[in-house]
Every structure is written in C-alpha cells, then in structure tokens.
Amino acid sequence: MAFVVLFSTMSFTLSMHYCGDTLVETAMFHKAEGCGMEMVKPSNEGCSIIKKNCCNDEQLVVDGQDELQLQVDKISFEQQVFIASFVYAYINLFEGLDNKLSSFEEYEPPLVIKEIFKIDETYLI
C-alpha cells in the first residue's frame, strides 16, 4: 500500500532528444544533453532563407496527486459485493482437514507368517 501511495503522488519529467526522427537520448529528472548536432543560430541580416534544425527536444511531465482523499463512506453496491466475496473466499481458503480422517483404516494389515527381520539377519563372529 505504501508503494501505491508513493508512486501515485510522485511527479517526474522525462526529457527526450530526437535527431531527425530517431530518438537519441532519454533522461529522467534532468534535461537530455543532445547529440552535438544542434545548429548555431546564424545572423539573419542579409539572408531570407532559414534552414530548419534537424534536432528537437521533447519533455513529458507526469504530475502526481497533491492530496489524497479516501472515501470509505461512499462504496457502491458492486464494491460491497466484491469485498464480501473476497473476504469469504479468503477465509475459506485456509480451512483445515479433519484430524480423524485416515485413509488406511479400512484396510487390514497383512498376516505375519515369519519374522522378516530374523530371516535377513547376519552375524559376525
């Protein structure tokens, strides 16, 4: 439960650097450094044509929740049915076996004609 609270309230930024249509670098919590092919802005004094830069940066910002609100008093009927069936199934999952249950009570033991341990005995002199 602590992990759910931690990850639902955590915010982070994912920075991506594209060179053309190819993803070159991805960085979390700081800016992606780039591929080194960024264009230096030339002066536009005598030039009417401006070349487009092939590299671009994108940022994905994931905002977490600021406040946690627990609404226990507003549980729908479907949620109540689910909770009740879950608790019932969980309690019945750990039922024990009867202590008096024995699988060998109906069988008779074999008849002992000779003592088997006496037949297999060896004596060292």
C-alpha positions in Angstrom: 0.0 0.0 0.0 2.9 2.3 0.7 4.2 1.8 -2.8 0.8 2.7 -4.3 0.8 5.9 -2.3 4.4 6.7 -3.2 4.0 6.3 -6.9 0.6 8.0 -7.1 2.0 11.1 -5.5 5.4 11.2 -7.2 5.9 13.7 -10.1 8.7 13.3 -12.7 9.9 14.7 -16.0 11.0 12.7 -19.0 13.2 14.6 -21.4 13.8 13.2 -24.9 16.2 14.4 -27.6 15.4 13.5 -31.2 17.8 13.8 -34.1 15.5 13.8 -37.2 13.0 11.0 -36.5 15.4 8.9 -34.3 15.4 9.0 -30.5 18.9 9.7 -29.5 18.8 10.2 -25.7 16.3 9.9 -22.9 16.8 11.5 -19.5 14.7 11.4 -16.3 14.7 14.3 -13.8 17.1 16.4 -15.9 17.4 17.8 -19.5 18.7 15.5 -22.2 22.2 16.7 -23.3 21.7 16.1 -27.1 23.7 14.6 -29.9 26.0 17.6 -30.6 24.5 18.4 -34.0 22.5 21.4 -32.9 22.7 24.3 -35.3 24.2 27.6 -34.2 21.8 30.4 -34.9 23.3 32.5 -37.7 22.6 36.1 -38.1 19.6 36.8 -40.4 20.8 40.2 -41.6 21.3 39.5 -45.3 19.6 36.1 -45.7 16.0 35.5 -46.4 16.2 31.6 -46.3 16.4 30.0 -42.9 17.5 26.3 -42.7 15.4 24.2 -40.3 17.2 22.5 -37.4 17.1 18.7 -37.6 17.2 18.2 -33.8 14.4 18.8 -31.4 13.7 18.3 -27.7 10.5 17.0 -26.1 9.5 16.8 -22.5 6.9 14.6 -20.9 5.8 15.9 -17.5 3.8 13.5 -15.3 2.2 15.3 -12.4 1.3 13.3 -9.2 -1.6 13.9 -6.9 -1.2 16.7 -4.3 -3.8 15.5 -1.9 -5.0 12.0 -1.1 -8.7 11.6 -0.4 -10.0 8.4 1.0 -13.8 8.0 0.5 -14.7 4.9 2.5 -18.2 6.0 3.2 -19.1 6.1 -0.5 -18.8 2.4 -1.5 -21.1 1.2 -4.3 -23.1 -2.0 -4.1 -20.8 -3.7 -6.6 -17.8 -2.9 -4.5 -19.5 -4.2 -1.3 -20.3 -7.5 -3.1 -16.7 -7.8 -4.3 -15.3 -7.1 -0.8 -17.7 -9.6 0.8 -17.0 -12.3 -1.7 -13.2 -11.7 -1.4 -13.3 -12.0 2.4 -15.4 -15.1 2.2 -13.2 -16.8 -0.3 -10.0 -15.8 1.6 -11.3 -17.1 4.9 -12.4 -20.4 3.4 -9.1 -20.8 1.6 -7.4 -21.8 4.8 -9.8 -24.4 6.2 -8.1 -27.3 7.9 -8.6 -31.0 7.3 -10.4 -33.2 9.8 -8.0 -34.8 12.3 -10.0 -38.1 12.4 -9.6 -38.6 8.6 -7.5 -41.6 7.9 -7.1 -43.4 4.6 -5.8 -46.7 5.9 -8.5 -47.6 8.4 -10.5 -49.7 6.0 -7.5 -52.0 5.1 -6.5 -55.0 7.2 -2.8 -55.5 8.0 -1.0 -58.4 6.2 -0.7 -61.7 8.0 2.7 -62.2 9.5 3.9 -65.8 9.0 7.6 -65.4 9.7 9.6 -62.6 11.3 11.2 -61.0 8.3 14.0 -59.3 10.2 15.1 -62.7 11.6 15.5 -64.1 8.1 17.7 -61.3 6.9 20.0 -61.1 10.0 23.7 -61.8 9.6 26.1 -62.4 12.5 29.7 -61.6 12.5 31.9 -63.9 14.6 
